[in-house]
Amino acid sequence: QVQVVESGGGLVQPGGSLRLSCKASGSDFFPYAMGWYRQAPGKQRDLVAIDTFGRRSEYADSVQGRFTISRDSAGSTVYLQMNSLKPEDTAVYYCKVRPSAIGNDYWGQGTQVTVSS
């Protein structure tokens, strides 16, 4: 069983920055993919950024150039550095872990990000 725990959300003013963290634990592995999704009230959950082993990171058009996804050297913690935040970035941010190329995905509980003055 894989546990996924996010942290780092909060309230920030427009133009500010936040860094989200997501730790995957429960097995000694380097997850095939780790990514961030977000869901605003009344909207569907959408991809923000994803880091997949052996591939270039992918970003939603709306965050390209402002957000950066990265992993630590062990590969089991993924970060989302969010700069130049906008009110429309307000959402619950979820971390998704895919341990292998074929298999189940595991989700965290979500962390709230609110961008407001």
URGI-V590319 format. One record per backbone hydrogen bond with DSSP energy under -0.5 kcal/mol. CO is the residue of the C=O (numbers start at 1). NH is the residue of the N-H. E is the energy in kcal/mol with one decimal. If there is no record, write none. Layout:
BEGIN
co-><CO:CO>
nh-><NH:NH>
e-><E:E>
END
This chain:
BEGIN
co-><3:5:7:10:12:13:15:16:18:20:21:22:22:23:25:27:29:32:33:34:35:36:36:37:38:39:40:44:46:48:49:50:50:51:52:58:60:60:63:63:66:68:70:72:76:77:78:79:80:80:81:81:82:85:86:87:91:91:92:93:94:95:96:97:97:98:98:99:104:106:111:112:113:114:114>
nh-><25:23:21:114:116:16:84:85:82:80:7:24:78:5:3:29:31:53:98:51:96:48:49:94:46:92:43:46:38:60:36:52:58:34:55:50:63:64:66:67:83:81:79:75:24:72:22:70:20:82:68:83:18:15:89:90:93:113:39:111:37:108:35:99:106:32:33:32:99:97:93:10:91:12:116>
e-><-2.4:-2.5:-2.8:-2.8:-2.1:-2.3:-0.6:-2.3:-3.3:-2.2:-2.1:-0.5:-2.5:-2.0:-3.3:-1.4:-0.7:-3.2:-3.0:-3.0:-2.6:-3.0:-1.7:-2.9:-2.8:-2.3:-2.3:-0.5:-2.4:-2.5:-3.3:-0.6:-2.2:-2.2:-2.2:-2.0:-1.5:-1.1:-2.5:-2.2:-1.8:-2.9:-3.3:-0.9:-2.8:-2.1:-1.8:-1.8:-2.5:-0.6:-2.3:-0.6:-2.1:-3.3:-2.3:-1.8:-0.6:-2.7:-2.2:-2.1:-2.9:-2.0:-2.5:-0.6:-2.5:-0.8:-2.0:-0.7:-0.6:-3.0:-3.0:-1.0:-2.0:-2.6:-0.7>
END
